[in-house]
Amino acid sequence: MASVTAGPPAQSPAGTPAGTGPEQAAAVRRRRPGVPGWAWALPPVAALGLAFLYPLVLVAKQSVSPDSGGHSFSAYTEVFREESFRKALWNTVWIATASTAGCLVLGFLLALVIAFVPFPGGRALSRFIDVFLAFPSFLITLALLFLYGTVGMANGLWTDVTGAASGPVDFLRTPWGVLLAEVTYFTPFVMRPLLAAFSQVDTAQVEVASSLGARAPRIVRQVILPEALPSLAAGGSLVLVLCLNEFGIVLFTGAKGVTTLPMLVYSKAILDGDYPGACAVAMVAVVLSVALYALYRAAAARALGGGRRAGA
């Protein structure tokens, strides 16, 4: 009987022995010489460093480099002692927080109507939101000035009817005018992710809940809201950061006594020529933005986790 000699194992087209599993194939690929994984991360990290980290380092360095020479924290000490800084810090925090809350409430309600209440022009309105996101902030403020400014349409109508010298509407030059402008401009930034999330909601769940006698508020609270929480967290965090650093709206409203940290940076750098002080305020604004953003994300993650456990 002829003996059968076992030959070498068959080779696959990729050069790995036939019959090997994915683990052996991955080990063979890892042994092959090639570009290491960390090398692929170098170009984006370098671009990020040049575009963001390097300018930030320059601002931080300037904040501890007084005009008299050397390095000290005198700019921070002088800034913290100023009443204008404390007022700007308070205005920045409460306006950004209130604007974010207003955008979350208004954006959720409007997105809910557009997504679940059929009406003529609903699709066109949804598409318009995408276009609205590209508008500059000063354009919205300018439109509000045309409507509610001292010589706007509302006051013009009042003076035409009553013959008075001036109209009663003058809130745009107050913190409430800034708040209205920011809520008007940033609400679509909350609506866009919400509409995307609502498009993924199974309408059968809504129909079943309605057929079982659940009223609209209960359906929204128990069926729709849990699906919207991640989008609310994403949209709210974005709006919070944008409101903290908004400059154009505050400038164009011309609100008296409403100075935020970006406005204070502009005033110190351009009007006063105090570049170390301006950089010190800018670094405080950076730290504040990161801290409030982290706090909001932590609170949103906790609320989202609680909502998931309740839904389970």
C-alpha positions in Angstrom: 0.0 0.0 0.0 1.5 3.3 -1.1 2.3 5.7 1.7 0.8 9.2 1.6 3.1 12.0 2.5 1.5 15.1 4.0 2.5 18.2 2.1 2.8 21.7 3.4 -0.4 23.4 4.3 -2.2 25.2 1.6 -1.6 28.9 1.4 -4.4 31.4 1.1 -4.1 34.3 -1.4 -3.1 36.6 1.4 -0.2 34.4 2.4 -1.7 33.0 5.6 -2.2 29.2 6.2 -5.6 28.0 5.1 -7.9 27.1 7.8 -6.6 29.6 10.3 -9.1 31.6 12.2 -9.4 35.4 12.4 -7.2 35.5 15.4 -4.2 33.9 13.6 -4.8 36.1 10.6 -4.8 39.2 12.7 -1.6 38.0 14.4 0.1 37.6 11.0 -1.0 41.1 10.0 0.4 42.6 13.2 3.8 40.9 12.6 4.1 42.5 9.2 6.1 45.7 9.1 4.0 48.9 8.4 3.1 52.3 9.7 2.4 52.2 13.4 -1.0 53.3 14.6 0.2 56.3 16.5 1.8 57.8 13.4 -1.7 58.2 11.8 -2.7 60.4 14.7 0.2 62.8 14.3 -1.2 64.9 11.4 -4.6 65.8 13.0 -2.9 66.4 16.4 -0.3 68.7 14.7 -3.1 70.6 12.9 -5.1 70.9 16.1 -2.0 72.2 18.0 -1.3 74.8 15.4 -4.9 76.0 15.0 -6.0 76.0 18.6 -3.4 75.0 21.2 -0.6 77.3 20.0 -2.8 80.4 20.0 -4.1 79.4 23.4 -0.6 79.1 24.8 0.3 82.5 23.4 -2.8 84.0 25.2 -1.9 82.3 28.5 1.7 83.5 28.2 0.6 87.1 27.5 -1.6 87.0 30.5 1.4 86.5 32.8 3.7 88.9 30.9 3.0 92.4 32.2 4.1 95.5 30.2 6.8 96.2 32.8 8.6 93.0 31.8 9.2 89.6 33.4 6.4 87.2 34.4 3.8 87.7 37.2 0.1 87.2 37.9 -0.4 90.9 38.4 -2.8 91.1 35.5 -5.1 88.5 37.1 -4.9 90.3 40.5 -5.9 93.6 38.9 -8.7 92.0 36.9 -10.2 90.2 39.9 -10.2 93.4 41.9 -12.3 95.3 39.2 -16.0 95.7 39.7 -16.5 95.5 36.0 -15.0 92.0 35.9 -17.3 90.7 38.6 -20.4 92.2 36.8 -19.2 90.8 33.5 -18.7 87.3 35.0 -22.2 87.4 36.6 -23.8 88.6 33.3 -22.1 85.9 31.3 -23.1 83.1 33.6 -26.8 84.0 34.1 -27.5 85.0 30.5 -25.8 81.9 29.1 -27.7 79.6 31.6 -31.0 81.3 31.1 -30.6 81.3 27.3 -29.8 77.6 27.3 -32.8 76.8 29.5 -35.1 78.8 27.2 -33.7 77.2 24.1 -34.2 73.7 25.5 -37.8 74.4 26.5 -38.8 76.3 23.3 -36.8 74.0 21.0 -38.4 70.9 22.5 -41.9 72.2 22.1 -41.4 73.5 18.6 -39.6 70.3 17.5 -42.5 68.3 19.0 -45.1 70.2 17.0 -43.2 69.9 13.8 -42.5 66.2 14.2 -45.8 64.9 15.5 -48.5 67.5 14.6 -49.2 67.4 10.9 -49.8 70.9 9.4 -49.3 72.5 6.0 -45.8 73.6 5.5 -44.3 71.4 8.2 -41.6 69.9 5.9 -40.7 73.4 4.6 -40.3 74.7 8.1 -38.1 71.7 9.0 -35.9 72.5 6.0 -35.8 76.2 6.9 -34.2 75.3 10.2 -31.2 73.9 8.4 -30.8 77.2 6.5 -31.4 79.2 9.8 -28.3 77.6 11.3 -26.2 79.4 8.7 -27.4 82.9 9.6 -25.0 85.2 11.4 -26.1 86.1 14.9 -26.1 89.9 14.2 -28.7 89.4 11.5 -31.2 88.0 14.0 -30.4 90.9 16.4 -30.8 93.4 13.5 -34.2 91.9 12.7 -35.3 92.3 16.4 -34.1 95.9 16.3 -36.4 96.5 13.3 -39.3 95.0 15.3 -38.8 96.2 18.8 -36.1 98.9 18.7 -36.8 102.5 19.8 -37.7 103.4 16.2 -38.9 99.9 15.3 -42.2 98.7 13.9 -43.9 98.2 17.3 -43.0 101.7 18.6 -43.8 103.2 15.2 -47.3 101.7 15.3 -47.8 103.0 18.8 -46.7 106.5 17.9 -48.9 106.5 14.8 -52.0 105.5 16.7 -51.5 107.6 19.9 -49.4 110.5 18.5 -46.9 110.0 21.4 -43.3 111.2 20.9 -41.9 107.7 21.6 -43.2 104.2 22.0 -43.3 102.0 25.2 -41.1 99.2 23.9 -37.5 99.6 25.0 -36.5 96.2 26.4 -33.9 95.4 23.8 -31.3 97.6 25.5 -31.7 95.6 28.7 -30.4 92.1 29.6 -33.8 90.8 28.7 -33.3 91.9 25.1 -30.0 90.0 25.0 -31.8 87.0 26.4 -34.5 87.2 23.8 -32.0 87.5 21.0 -29.9 84.6 22.1 -33.0 82.3 22.6 -34.3 83.3 19.2 -31.0 82.6 17.5 -29.8 79.5 19.3 -33.1 77.6 19.6 -32.7 76.0 16.1 -29.4 74.5 17.4 -31.5 72.5 19.8 -34.3 71.7 17.3 -32.1 70.2 14.7 -30.8 67.2 16.7 -34.3 66.8 18.2 -36.0 66.5 14.9 -33.4 63.9 13.8 -34.2 62.0 17.0 -37.9 62.3 16.6 -37.7 60.9 13.1 -36.4 57.7 14.6 -39.2 57.3 17.1 -41.5 54.4 16.4 -44.9 55.9 15.8 -46.5 52.6 16.7 -45.6 53.2 20.3 -47.3 56.6 20.3 -50.4 55.1 18.6 -50.6 52.2 21.1 -50.2 54.5 24.1 -53.0 56.7 22.7 -55.3 53.8 22.0 -54.8 52.7 25.7 -56.1 56.0 26.8 -52.9 57.9 27.6 -53.2 61.6 27.2 -50.7 63.7 25.2 -48.7 65.0 28.2 -48.2 61.4 29.5 -47.2 60.2 26.0 -44.6 63.0 25.7 -43.3 62.3 29.2 -43.0 58.5 29.0 -42.6 57.7 25.3 -41.1 60.7 23.5 -39.0 62.4 26.1 -36.7 59.4 26.9 -35.8 59.2 23.2 -35.1 62.9 23.1 -32.8 63.1 26.2 -29.5 62.4 24.3 -30.4 65.0 21.7 -31.4 67.5 24.4 -28.0 66.9 26.1 -26.1 67.4 22.9 -28.0 70.5 21.8 -28.0 72.1 25.2 -24.2 71.6 25.7 -23.6 73.2 22.3 -25.9 76.2 23.1 -24.3 76.7 26.5 -20.8 77.0 25.1 -22.0 79.3 22.3 -23.9 81.6 24.7 -20.9 81.8 27.0 -18.8 83.1 24.2 -21.3 85.1 22.3 -20.1 88.6 21.3 -22.1 89.8 18.3 -25.6 89.7 19.9 -24.5 91.7 22.9 -22.7 94.2 20.8 -25.5 94.8 18.3 -28.3 95.1 20.9 -26.3 97.9 22.5 -27.7 96.9 25.9 -26.6 99.5 28.5 -24.7 98.0 31.5 -24.7 94.5 29.9 -21.0 93.6 29.7 -20.1 90.0 29.3 -16.6 88.5 29.4 -16.2 88.6 25.6 -17.2 92.2 25.6 -14.7 92.9 28.4 -12.0 91.3 26.5 -12.8 93.5 23.5 -12.9 96.6 25.7 -9.6 95.9 27.4 -7.7 94.9 24.2 -9.1 97.4 21.6 -10.3 100.4 23.7 -7.9 100.4 26.6 -4.9 98.7 25.0 -4.5 96.5 28.1 -3.4 93.2 26.4 -2.2 91.4 29.6 -5.6 92.2 31.2 -7.5 91.2 28.1 -5.7 87.9 28.0 -6.3 87.3 31.7 -10.1 87.8 31.2 -9.9 85.5 28.1 -8.3 82.7 30.1 -10.9 83.1 32.8 -13.6 82.8 30.0 -11.9 79.6 28.7 -11.8 78.0 32.2 -15.4 79.0 32.8 -16.6 77.6 29.5 -14.8 74.3 30.1 -16.1 74.1 33.7 -19.7 74.9 32.9 -19.6 72.6 29.9 -18.3 69.7 32.0 -20.9 70.4 34.7 -23.7 70.4 32.2 -22.5 67.2 30.5 -22.3 65.5 33.9 -25.8 66.6 34.8 -27.1 65.6 31.4 -25.4 62.1 31.6 -26.9 61.6 35.1 -30.4 62.6 33.9 -30.0 60.4 30.9 -29.0 57.5 33.0 -31.9 58.0 35.3 -34.3 58.3 32.4 -33.0 55.0 31.0 -33.5 53.2 34.3 -37.0 54.7 34.6 -37.8 53.5 31.1 -36.5 50.1 31.8 
